[in-house]
Amino acid sequence: MISQHFLLHHSYYQEKKKVFYSNITAHALSSSSSSSK
């Protein structure tokens, strides 16, 4: 039960982290492309 609960939260935070880093990379790409113009 505890391990299942941990896995659920772990996958949840992994997803949040993935979205967080994808947003950072997208923002960095857009800012770098706009600065190069």
ChimeraX attribute file (.defattr): number of C-alpha atoms within 10 A of each C-alpha:
attribute: neighborCount
match mode: 1-to-1
recipient: residues
	/A:1	6
	/A:2	7
	/A:3	8
	/A:4	9
	/A:5	9
	/A:6	11
	/A:7	12
	/A:8	12
	/A:9	12
	/A:10	12
	/A:11	11
	/A:12	12
	/A:13	12
	/A:14	12
	/A:15	12
	/A:16	12
	/A:17	12
	/A:18	12
	/A:19	12
	/A:20	12
	/A:21	12
	/A:22	12
	/A:23	12
	/A:24	12
	/A:25	12
	/A:26	12
	/A:27	12
	/A:28	12
	/A:29	12
	/A:30	12
	/A:31	11
	/A:32	11
	/A:33	10
	/A:34	9
	/A:35	8
	/A:36	7
	/A:37	5
